[in-house]
Amino acid sequence: MNHTAIILLIFFSGLCTIRLIRGPSLLDRVAAADAIGVMMTAVLVLLGIVFERIIFLDIAIVYAMLLFADTIIIVKFIEHRDVA
């Protein structure tokens, strides 16, 4: 079950990569990058469960915090860019 979920998450991350490359607007690209990050966080959690290693969960938590900070920084950049 976990292996199937990992494969599906990687597949859907590939679809989001297409949106990241071909996205019609910058906001679509940001949303696709954020979705890829969330899916990769889920993959790390599932890998931690499959391999029974707690370090994957720690890495997933740190990655999620960095992903959140990255999204806030990008949105602030876009907000200030549109004002000028």
N, C-alpha and C positions, 0 to 999 in steps of 0.2 A: 504494500500500500504506500509506504513512504517513498519507495523508489519511483513509483508511478507519479506521485506528486512532485518529486524533484524534476523528473523529465518534463512534465507538463509546465512547471514554472520556468524551466530553461527555454522551452519552446515559446511560451508567451513572452518571455523576455526578448527573444529573437524578433517576434512581431513588433514589440515596442521599439526595438532598435530600428526597424524599418520606419516607424513613425518618427523616430528621433532624426533620422537622416532626411526623410522626405516631408516632414511636417510643414504645413503651409504657413504657420506662424511661429514666432519665438515661444509663445506660451504653450503651444502644442509640443514643442521640443522639450520645454522644461517639464511639462506633465509626463511626457514619455520617459525622460531621464529619472524622474522621481518614482515612476512605476517600476522601472527596472531596478532601482535601488531597493524598493520595498520587496520585490520578488527575490532578489538576491539575499536579502536579510532572511526571508522565509526559507530559502534554500540552506543557508548556514544553520538555521535552527533545526531543520530536518536532518542535515548531515550530523549534527550533534546527537540527535536521537538515534540515527542509524548506527553510528560508530561508537555510541555511548561515551562520548568525550565532552566534558563540560566546557572545554576551552572554546569550542565552536559557539556556544551560547554567549560566552563573554565577548567574543569577537563580534557576534551579531548585535549585541547591545551597543558596543562602541560604534559599530558601523551605522546603526540606526540613529545614534546621537549626531554623528558627523553628517549623515544624510539630512537630518532635520536642519542643522545649522547651514548646510550648503543650500538648501531650498530657501531658507529665509534670506540668505545673502543674495541669491540670484533674483528673488522677487524684489528686494530693496533696490538692486541695481536697475532692474527694469523699470521700477517706479520712478526713480530719479532720472533715468534716461528719457522717459516719456514727458517729463515736466519741462526739460530744457529744449 
